[in-house]
Amino acid sequence: MFGINDPGIWIIYLLAFLCLGFSIWFGIKYWNYDEESSNSSKSDKI
């Protein structure tokens, strides 16, 4: 498929796409995590 017959290459491509998907998920989930936690601690101090 696509001229790549070595299964090792397919595993590397699969891992690269899994890492890409994880980084997108992690970025969306924790987009404003630090700002929200620091805002709540600032309001507690006032």
PyMOL Python script that loads the backbone (N, CA, C, O; Angstrom):
from pymol import cmd

cmd.read_pdbstr("""\
ATOM      1  N   MET A   1       0.842  -1.177   0.000  1.00  0.00           N
ATOM      2  CA  MET A   1       0.000   0.000   0.000  1.00  0.00           C
ATOM      3  C   MET A   1       0.889   1.243   0.000  1.00  0.00           C
ATOM      4  O   MET A   1       1.809   1.345   0.811  1.00  0.00           O
ATOM      5  N   PHE A   2       0.628   2.160  -0.879  1.00  0.00           N
ATOM      6  CA  PHE A   2       1.367   3.409  -1.060  1.00  0.00           C
ATOM      7  C   PHE A   2       2.852   3.164  -1.330  1.00  0.00           C
ATOM      8  O   PHE A   2       3.664   4.072  -1.155  1.00  0.00           O
ATOM      9  N   GLY A   3       3.216   1.962  -1.750  1.00  0.00           N
ATOM     10  CA  GLY A   3       4.596   1.667  -2.067  1.00  0.00           C
ATOM     11  C   GLY A   3       5.469   1.386  -0.863  1.00  0.00           C
ATOM     12  O   GLY A   3       6.689   1.282  -0.996  1.00  0.00           O
ATOM     13  N   ILE A   4       4.864   1.259   0.320  1.00  0.00           N
ATOM     14  CA  ILE A   4       5.627   0.974   1.532  1.00  0.00           C
ATOM     15  C   ILE A   4       5.239  -0.426   1.988  1.00  0.00           C
ATOM     16  O   ILE A   4       4.125  -0.645   2.464  1.00  0.00           O
ATOM     17  N   ASN A   5       6.151  -1.359   1.844  1.00  0.00           N
ATOM     18  CA  ASN A   5       5.840  -2.747   2.171  1.00  0.00           C
ATOM     19  C   ASN A   5       6.338  -3.163   3.545  1.00  0.00           C
ATOM     20  O   ASN A   5       5.937  -4.215   4.044  1.00  0.00           O
ATOM     21  N   ASP A   6       7.190  -2.380   4.163  1.00  0.00           N
ATOM     22  CA  ASP A   6       7.775  -2.746   5.443  1.00  0.00           C
ATOM     23  C   ASP A   6       6.800  -2.444   6.587  1.00  0.00           C
ATOM     24  O   ASP A   6       6.368  -1.301   6.732  1.00  0.00           O
ATOM     25  N   PRO A   7       6.444  -3.449   7.402  1.00  0.00           N
ATOM     26  CA  PRO A   7       5.509  -3.200   8.507  1.00  0.00           C
ATOM     27  C   PRO A   7       6.086  -2.263   9.566  1.00  0.00           C
ATOM     28  O   PRO A   7       5.328  -1.597  10.272  1.00  0.00           O
ATOM     29  N   GLY A   8       7.397  -2.200   9.689  1.00  0.00           N
ATOM     30  CA  GLY A   8       8.004  -1.281  10.653  1.00  0.00           C
ATOM     31  C   GLY A   8       7.702   0.166  10.324  1.00  0.00           C
ATOM     32  O   GLY A   8       7.486   0.980  11.222  1.00  0.00           O
ATOM     33  N   ILE A   9       7.687   0.489   9.042  1.00  0.00           N
ATOM     34  CA  ILE A   9       7.361   1.855   8.614  1.00  0.00           C
ATOM     35  C   ILE A   9       5.909   2.177   8.940  1.00  0.00           C
ATOM     36  O   ILE A   9       5.600   3.285   9.377  1.00  0.00           O
ATOM     37  N   TRP A  10       5.019   1.211   8.730  1.00  0.00           N
ATOM     38  CA  TRP A  10       3.604   1.427   9.053  1.00  0.00           C
ATOM     39  C   TRP A  10       3.402   1.656  10.541  1.00  0.00           C
ATOM     40  O   TRP A  10       2.567   2.468  10.938  1.00  0.00           O
ATOM     41  N   ILE A  11       4.166   0.941  11.373  1.00  0.00           N
ATOM     42  CA  ILE A  11       4.056   1.130  12.828  1.00  0.00           C
ATOM     43  C   ILE A  11       4.502   2.538  13.217  1.00  0.00           C
ATOM     44  O   ILE A  11       3.878   3.177  14.064  1.00  0.00           O
ATOM     45  N   ILE A  12       5.571   3.017  12.605  1.00  0.00           N
ATOM     46  CA  ILE A  12       6.059   4.370  12.895  1.00  0.00           C
ATOM     47  C   ILE A  12       5.024   5.414  12.481  1.00  0.00           C
ATOM     48  O   ILE A  12       4.761   6.360  13.223  1.00  0.00           O
ATOM     49  N   TYR A  13       4.438   5.241  11.292  1.00  0.00           N
ATOM     50  CA  TYR A  13       3.380   6.169  10.872  1.00  0.00           C
ATOM     51  C   TYR A  13       2.181   6.115  11.811  1.00  0.00           C
ATOM     52  O   TYR A  13       1.614   7.157  12.140  1.00  0.00           O
ATOM     53  N   LEU A  14       1.790   4.938  12.243  1.00  0.00           N
ATOM     54  CA  LEU A  14       0.676   4.797  13.169  1.00  0.00           C
ATOM     55  C   LEU A  14       0.973   5.482  14.491  1.00  0.00           C
ATOM     56  O   LEU A  14       0.112   6.176  15.031  1.00  0.00           O
ATOM     57  N   LEU A  15       2.165   5.302  15.017  1.00  0.00           N
ATOM     58  CA  LEU A  15       2.547   5.962  16.266  1.00  0.00           C
ATOM     59  C   LEU A  15       2.582   7.475  16.108  1.00  0.00           C
ATOM     60  O   LEU A  15       2.203   8.201  17.027  1.00  0.00           O
ATOM     61  N   ALA A  16       3.032   7.956  14.957  1.00  0.00           N
ATOM     62  CA  ALA A  16       3.067   9.398  14.720  1.00  0.00           C
ATOM     63  C   ALA A  16       1.652   9.980  14.715  1.00  0.00           C
ATOM     64  O   ALA A  16       1.417  11.043  15.289  1.00  0.00           O
ATOM     65  N   PHE A  17       0.715   9.291  14.071  1.00  0.00           N
ATOM     66  CA  PHE A  17      -0.665   9.779  14.057  1.00  0.00           C
ATOM     67  C   PHE A  17      -1.325   9.668  15.425  1.00  0.00           C
ATOM     68  O   PHE A  17      -2.142  10.514  15.787  1.00  0.00           O
ATOM     69  N   LEU A  18      -0.984   8.645  16.183  1.00  0.00           N
ATOM     70  CA  LEU A  18      -1.503   8.535  17.547  1.00  0.00           C
ATOM     71  C   LEU A  18      -0.975   9.670  18.420  1.00  0.00           C
ATOM     72  O   LEU A  18      -1.724  10.233  19.220  1.00  0.00           O
ATOM     73  N   CYS A  19       0.282  10.007  18.278  1.00  0.00           N
ATOM     74  CA  CYS A  19       0.850  11.132  19.026  1.00  0.00           C
ATOM     75  C   CYS A  19       0.197  12.448  18.621  1.00  0.00           C
ATOM     76  O   CYS A  19      -0.066  13.304  19.465  1.00  0.00           O
ATOM     77  N   LEU A  20      -0.058  12.602  17.341  1.00  0.00           N
ATOM     78  CA  LEU A  20      -0.736  13.802  16.857  1.00  0.00           C
ATOM     79  C   LEU A  20      -2.134  13.911  17.450  1.00  0.00           C
ATOM     80  O   LEU A  20      -2.537  14.977  17.915  1.00  0.00           O
ATOM     81  N   GLY A  21      -2.873  12.807  17.432  1.00  0.00           N
ATOM     82  CA  GLY A  21      -4.219  12.802  18.007  1.00  0.00           C
ATOM     83  C   GLY A  21      -4.201  13.084  19.497  1.00  0.00           C
ATOM     84  O   GLY A  21      -5.050  13.820  20.000  1.00  0.00           O
ATOM     85  N   PHE A  22      -3.236  12.501  20.214  1.00  0.00           N
ATOM     86  CA  PHE A  22      -3.149  12.748  21.648  1.00  0.00           C
ATOM     87  C   PHE A  22      -2.815  14.200  21.939  1.00  0.00           C
ATOM     88  O   PHE A  22      -3.375  14.786  22.866  1.00  0.00           O
ATOM     89  N   SER A  23      -1.913  14.789  21.165  1.00  0.00           N
ATOM     90  CA  SER A  23      -1.552  16.179  21.414  1.00  0.00           C
ATOM     91  C   SER A  23      -2.716  17.123  21.127  1.00  0.00           C
ATOM     92  O   SER A  23      -2.895  18.116  21.832  1.00  0.00           O
ATOM     93  N   ILE A  24      -3.503  16.824  20.106  1.00  0.00           N
ATOM     94  CA  ILE A  24      -4.686  17.640  19.823  1.00  0.00           C
ATOM     95  C   ILE A  24      -5.695  17.509  20.954  1.00  0.00           C
ATOM     96  O   ILE A  24      -6.237  18.514  21.414  1.00  0.00           O
ATOM     97  N   TRP A  25      -5.957  16.284  21.409  1.00  0.00           N
ATOM     98  CA  TRP A  25      -6.893  16.070  22.519  1.00  0.00           C
ATOM     99  C   TRP A  25      -6.410  16.771  23.788  1.00  0.00           C
ATOM    100  O   TRP A  25      -7.201  17.430  24.463  1.00  0.00           O
ATOM    101  N   PHE A  26      -5.135  16.641  24.120  1.00  0.00           N
ATOM    102  CA  PHE A  26      -4.575  17.238  25.323  1.00  0.00           C
ATOM    103  C   PHE A  26      -4.642  18.755  25.258  1.00  0.00           C
ATOM    104  O   PHE A  26      -4.953  19.409  26.253  1.00  0.00           O
ATOM    105  N   GLY A  27      -4.351  19.316  24.091  1.00  0.00           N
ATOM    106  CA  GLY A  27      -4.410  20.761  23.927  1.00  0.00           C
ATOM    107  C   GLY A  27      -5.810  21.311  24.079  1.00  0.00           C
ATOM    108  O   GLY A  27      -5.999  22.372  24.674  1.00  0.00           O
ATOM    109  N   ILE A  28      -6.792  20.608  23.551  1.00  0.00           N
ATOM    110  CA  ILE A  28      -8.176  21.065  23.689  1.00  0.00           C
ATOM    111  C   ILE A  28      -8.652  20.927  25.128  1.00  0.00           C
ATOM    112  O   ILE A  28      -9.331  21.817  25.640  1.00  0.00           O
ATOM    113  N   LYS A  29      -8.310  19.834  25.783  1.00  0.00           N
ATOM    114  CA  LYS A  29      -8.779  19.594  27.148  1.00  0.00           C
ATOM    115  C   LYS A  29      -8.177  20.584  28.133  1.00  0.00           C
ATOM    116  O   LYS A  29      -8.884  21.077  29.012  1.00  0.00           O
ATOM    117  N   TYR A  30      -6.905  20.882  28.010  1.00  0.00           N
ATOM    118  CA  TYR A  30      -6.218  21.735  28.980  1.00  0.00           C
ATOM    119  C   TYR A  30      -5.895  23.110  28.410  1.00  0.00           C
ATOM    120  O   TYR A  30      -4.874  23.698  28.767  1.00  0.00           O
ATOM    121  N   TRP A  31      -6.739  23.629  27.536  1.00  0.00           N
ATOM    122  CA  TRP A  31      -6.487  24.904  26.870  1.00  0.00           C
ATOM    123  C   TRP A  31      -6.341  26.046  27.872  1.00  0.00           C
ATOM    124  O   TRP A  31      -5.354  26.780  27.816  1.00  0.00           O
ATOM    125  N   ASN A  32      -7.282  26.211  28.772  1.00  0.00           N
ATOM    126  CA  ASN A  32      -7.265  27.311  29.741  1.00  0.00           C
ATOM    127  C   ASN A  32      -7.151  26.798  31.170  1.00  0.00           C
ATOM    128  O   ASN A  32      -7.611  27.460  32.101  1.00  0.00           O
ATOM    129  N   TYR A  33      -6.562  25.661  31.353  1.00  0.00           N
ATOM    130  CA  TYR A  33      -6.513  25.045  32.680  1.00  0.00           C
ATOM    131  C   TYR A  33      -5.748  25.905  33.682  1.00  0.00           C
ATOM    132  O   TYR A  33      -6.218  26.089  34.805  1.00  0.00           O
ATOM    133  N   ASP A  34      -4.580  26.436  33.308  1.00  0.00           N
ATOM    134  CA  ASP A  34      -3.777  27.249  34.224  1.00  0.00           C
ATOM    135  C   ASP A  34      -4.462  28.559  34.560  1.00  0.00           C
ATOM    136  O   ASP A  34      -4.414  29.000  35.709  1.00  0.00           O
ATOM    137  N   GLU A  35      -5.094  29.184  33.595  1.00  0.00           N
ATOM    138  CA  GLU A  35      -5.761  30.452  33.840  1.00  0.00           C
ATOM    139  C   GLU A  35      -6.932  30.288  34.792  1.00  0.00           C
ATOM    140  O   GLU A  35      -7.137  31.127  35.668  1.00  0.00           O
ATOM    141  N   GLU A  36      -7.704  29.218  34.632  1.00  0.00           N
ATOM    142  CA  GLU A  36      -8.850  28.997  35.508  1.00  0.00           C
ATOM    143  C   GLU A  36      -8.408  28.687  36.924  1.00  0.00           C
ATOM    144  O   GLU A  36      -9.016  29.179  37.875  1.00  0.00           O
ATOM    145  N   SER A  37      -7.375  27.890  37.092  1.00  0.00           N
ATOM    146  CA  SER A  37      -6.919  27.541  38.430  1.00  0.00           C
ATOM    147  C   SER A  37      -6.252  28.734  39.104  1.00  0.00           C
ATOM    148  O   SER A  37      -6.379  28.886  40.319  1.00  0.00           O
ATOM    149  N   SER A  38      -5.547  29.583  38.364  1.00  0.00           N
ATOM    150  CA  SER A  38      -4.912  30.753  38.961  1.00  0.00           C
ATOM    151  C   SER A  38      -5.951  31.823  39.283  1.00  0.00           C
ATOM    152  O   SER A  38      -5.769  32.565  40.248  1.00  0.00           O
ATOM    153  N   ASN A  39      -7.030  31.931  38.515  1.00  0.00           N
ATOM    154  CA  ASN A  39      -8.080  32.898  38.800  1.00  0.00           C
ATOM    155  C   ASN A  39      -8.814  32.543  40.075  1.00  0.00           C
ATOM    156  O   ASN A  39      -9.151  33.433  40.856  1.00  0.00           O
ATOM    157  N   SER A  40      -9.067  31.280  40.301  1.00  0.00           N
ATOM    158  CA  SER A  40      -9.775  30.886  41.519  1.00  0.00           C
ATOM    159  C   SER A  40      -8.899  31.104  42.741  1.00  0.00           C
ATOM    160  O   SER A  40      -9.418  31.463  43.798  1.00  0.00           O
ATOM    161  N   SER A  41      -7.599  30.904  42.638  1.00  0.00           N
ATOM    162  CA  SER A  41      -6.716  31.119  43.774  1.00  0.00           C
ATOM    163  C   SER A  41      -6.559  32.608  44.051  1.00  0.00           C
ATOM    164  O   SER A  41      -6.384  32.996  45.206  1.00  0.00           O
ATOM    165  N   LYS A  42      -6.617  33.454  43.022  1.00  0.00           N
ATOM    166  CA  LYS A  42      -6.545  34.899  43.227  1.00  0.00           C
ATOM    167  C   LYS A  42      -7.795  35.400  43.941  1.00  0.00           C
ATOM    168  O   LYS A  42      -7.702  36.272  44.805  1.00  0.00           O
ATOM    169  N   SER A  43      -8.956  34.865  43.594  1.00  0.00           N
ATOM    170  CA  SER A  43     -10.186  35.318  44.239  1.00  0.00           C
ATOM    171  C   SER A  43     -10.263  34.834  45.676  1.00  0.00           C
ATOM    172  O   SER A  43     -10.922  35.468  46.500  1.00  0.00           O
ATOM    173  N   ASP A  44      -9.608  33.732  45.996  1.00  0.00           N
ATOM    174  CA  ASP A  44      -9.586  33.253  47.374  1.00  0.00           C
ATOM    175  C   ASP A  44      -8.728  34.149  48.261  1.00  0.00           C
ATOM    176  O   ASP A  44      -8.996  34.280  49.455  1.00  0.00           O
ATOM    177  N   LYS A  45      -7.706  34.760  47.691  1.00  0.00           N
ATOM    178  CA  LYS A  45      -6.797  35.597  48.472  1.00  0.00           C
ATOM    179  C   LYS A  45      -7.385  36.958  48.769  1.00  0.00           C
ATOM    180  O   LYS A  45      -6.962  37.606  49.726  1.00  0.00           O
ATOM    181  N   ILE A  46      -8.343  37.414  47.985  1.00  0.00           N
ATOM    182  CA  ILE A  46      -8.910  38.766  48.155  1.00  0.00           C
ATOM    183  C   ILE A  46      -9.888  38.840  49.275  1.00  0.00           C
ATOM    184  O   ILE A  46     -10.445  39.906  49.539  1.00  0.00           O
TER     185      ILE A  46
END
""", "prot")
cmd.dss("prot")
cmd.show_as("cartoon", "prot")
cmd.util.cbc("prot")
cmd.orient("prot")
